[in-house]
Amino acid sequence: MRAVLVTGAAGYVGSGLVADLQASGWDVRAAVREPAVHLPAEQAVGDIAHEAGAAERAVEGMDAVVHLAGDNEVVAARDPAFALNSTILASQRLAAAAAAGGVKRFVYMSTMHVYGRRVREGAVLSEDMRPEPHAPYAIARLASEYLVSGHGGDMEVVSLRLTNSLGAPAHPLVNRWTLVSNDLCRQGVRDGRLELRSTGLQWRDFVALSDVRSTVLAALESGGPLPPGTYNLGSGKSMTIRDLASLVQDAVERCTGTRPPLEAPEPEGPGPGAYSVSIARLAEQGLEASTPIADAVEETVRFCIDHQEELLT
């Protein structure tokens, strides 16, 4: 049986990915900072960034690595120095240990925010563009891309620049309600209304969490459908936050019979025009997001309804 290490395995993408990998015949080891009771997998507990030998122990005996770990945008905004240090150091140590340990495939989950100042009206963001990150979260992810891909030898590296994933978490203990999509779904179920703190005219590319996981599975196949390299991972379609809120209203109404009202500051003028994230490079390899965003929204709403006791009190 093939063995894979998943860092950040207790998180939003990772916890569902562990189950998908196991269902696909992988022997999964979950790298976590603290024991995660909701993960039914072998766990390598430790701080890869700062604990000597943690990276080497985690990758021992592994055929592949999926590196999801790193401080999210909320932590990075609150403590930029810590986020930069821990995210970059973890990536460097893990990649070095993986290359030295004979790992064949290394999949790194980066972010489309590495494009930074290039994300503007009318832009088509492609992997050939020079990244211009300006936030600590994106800077740390781009530096990690370079560090991971800089290891030579036989290890094949795939970096995926994720847009904005959307869908129900694998377990109530996965705390990622700071994401606007999840926050709106929870508001609709818990409060019976949706509140935006902005006008909601910002554009985003949302992609279903299930499509994110299936792309990672494909990326793990050495000699498979995805050659080593860097790929944007999204739906290729942009919508505003208000568009998303409308989908949440629709889903809550279908599930509960009541449509939650939307409260948001009125825009003082027209909002910015759309940008788009090119997913042509993945599409050329036969990998495209197929789950409608409305389905991913409804999945999240139903999760909130099913877990009101754990989540919404």
N, C-alpha and C positions, 0 to 999 in steps of 0.2 A: 504493500500500500504506500502511495506517495504521501510525504509529510510536508506540511506547510505551517509556518509561523505567522500569526496575525497579531501585529501590534495595534494598540487601541481597540482591542477586541471587545471591550465592554461598552463601547460607544455606539453612536447612532448608526453608522454604517457597519461597524465591526460585529455587533452582536447578532444581527441578521445574517451577515456573511458567514459566520462560523457555522450556523445551521445549514446554509446552502452548500458550503464546502463539504461538510460531513455527508450530506445527502448525495453529493457527487463522487463520494468515494475517497475523499482526502482524510488523512489522519491529521487533526488540527491541534496545534499547541497555541494557547492564547497568552500573549504577553500583556500583563496588567501591572499597574503600580500597586494596587491593593487587591486582595482576593475578591472575585466577583461571583456571588452566589447564584446569579441567573445564567451563568455560562456553563453548559454541560460539556466541558472540554478540559483536557489537561491544561494547567495554568503555570506559566513561568512568572512568578511574582518578583518584581524588583524595578528599580529605576534605571533604565538603560542609559540615560544621559549621565547620571552621576554616581552610579554604583559600580565599582570596579568588577569586571568579569561578568556583569549582568547580560551584556549583549552576546558574549561568547557562549554562555550557558543557554541562552534562549535559542540560538540558531543551531546548536549542536544536533546533528543528525537530520537536519531539515533539507528538503529538496528545493523548497521555494519559500519566499517571504512576501507577505503583503504588509506594507508599512503605512498604517493609518494614523499612528499616534502623533501627537503634537498639540500644543495649546491652541484652543479655538480663538476666534476673533474677539470674544468677550474677555477672555483672560489676557490676550495680547494687548488689548486696549487699556486694561486696568494696570498691567505690569509689563510694559514692553521689554525691559531688560531681561526679566526672568524668562519670558516667552521666547525671545530670540536665542538666549543661551541654551535653554533646555531643548527646544525644537531642533536647532541646528546640531547641537552636540549629540543628541540621540540618533539623528540621521547619519552623522559621520561614523559614530561607533558601530551602529548596526550594519551599515553598508560594508565597513571594513571587516567586521566579524563574518558577515555572510560571504564575502569574496574569499576570505581566508579559509572558510569552512566548506567551500565547494558548492555553495548554493547555485542552482542553475538559473532560476528566474527570480527577479526582484521587482515587485510592482509597488510603485510609490504613488500615493494619493496626494496630489498637489491641488491647486485652486486656480480658477480663472482670474482671481484677483491679482495674479502676478502681472496682468496686463496694465493694471493701475490706471495711469493717466490716459491710456489709449482707449479706455472705456468711455466713449462719448457718442453723441448723436450721430447716427449714420455709419458708425464704425462697423466693420466686419472683422471680428477678432479671429485671427488664424495663428497656428503654431509657428509660422514663419516670421511673425512680427517680433521685434525686439521688446521684451517685457520692460515695463516701467513702474514697478511697484512703489508705493509710497507709505503704506501702512505696515507696522511691524509684523502683523500676521502674514501678509503676502511676502514681505522681504524674507522672513524665515523659511517659508515654503519654497521660494525660488532658490535660495541658497542651498536648501536640502536637495532640490532637483539636481543642482550642479555637483554637489558632493556625492550623491548616489550614482549619477551617471559617470562620474570621474574615475570609478574603480574599473580597472581593465580586467584582463583575464577572460575567463569563459562565462562569467555571470552576465546574463541578458537582463537589461533594465527597461521597464516600461513605466513611464510617468503619465499619469492621468490628471488633467487639469479640470477638476470638477466645477460645475456651475453652482446650482442651488438644488440640493436633493430634497425630495418631498415624499412623505409616506409614513405609515405607522411604525413606531419603533418596535423592536422585537419583544420588549418587556417593559413593564411600568417603571422599573428601576433605571432605565436609560433616560437621563435627564437632559433633554435637548429642546426645551420649550422656549429658548431664546430665539430659535429660528422663526421668522415671521409666519411661515406657513403653519407650523405647529401651534404657535401662539394664537393665531386666528381661529384654528379649529377648536382649541381648548376654550377660548372665549365664547365661541358660539354655543358650545355644549354647557359650559359652566355658568355663564352669565346671561345667556339668551340674547346677546348683542355683540357686535364687533366694534372695537375702537381702534382707530389708527392714530398714531402720534404725529404723522405727517400727512401731506395731501394724498399720498398713495400713487403719485404719478411717476414714480421711479420704475424703470424697466428692469426685469430680471428674466433669466432663462432658467426655468424649473425643469427638473428631470426626476422621474419616479425612482424611488429608492430601489425598487426591484430591478430596474434597468441598470442602475449603478452596480448592483451586486453581480448581475449576469455579465457585465462587461469585465469586471475584475476576474470572474471565473474564466472567461475567454483569454484574458491577458496572462493567466498563469500557465497556459499550455505552451511549453517549450517546443518550438518548431510548429506551433499551431497557427491560428488565424491572425495573430497580431505580432508583427515583427517588432523588435526592440525600437524604442523611440518615444516621442512625446505626442500626446493626443489630447485634444479637447473632449471632455465628456459632458454632454448636455443634450437637450432636446433639439437645439438649433432654432427654437422659436422663442421669441420674447413676448412677455406680457407685463402689464403694469401691476403694481400691488393692488390697485382697485379691481383689476380684472380677477386677480386671485381671490380677493375678498368676496367677489360675486360668486365664484365657484364654491367658496365655503358656505355662503348663504344658501345656495342651491342644495348643497349636500346636507346641511343641517335640516333644511325644510323637508327633504326626502326622508330623512331618518327619524325626524321627530314630529313632523306635521306643522311645525311653526317656523316661520322665516325670521331670523334675527336681523334687526335693523343695523345699518352701518353708520357709525359716527366718525367723522374725519374733518379736519380743518378744510375750509373751502379754498381752492387754489386761487391765487390772485391773478393768474394769467395762464396761458397754455404751458403745459409741461414740456420737458425735453423730448426730442424725438427718439425713436427706438434705435438700439444697436443690436447686433446679432453675433452669436458665437458660432463660428464655422465648425461643423462636425464632419466635414467632407473626408478628412483623413481616416476617421473611424469607419465612415460609410464605405469607403473604398475597400475596406477589409471585411465588409459584410456585417458590420456591427452598428446598429442604429437603435435609439430608444423607440419602443413600441407601445408603452403603456400611456393611455390618455391621462393628462394631468388631472382631469376631473375624477378619474377613478382613484388616483393616489390621494386626492383630497378626501373623497368619501371614505376610503380606507382609514385615514387618520381620524376623521370624525367618528366613525364607528368604534375605533379603538378608544377614543375619549369617552364615549358612551358606556362601553363595556368595562372601563376601569375608572369610573368616576370616584369610587371610594379611595383608591390609591392616589389619584392624580389631582382631583379637583376640589378637595376640601382644604 
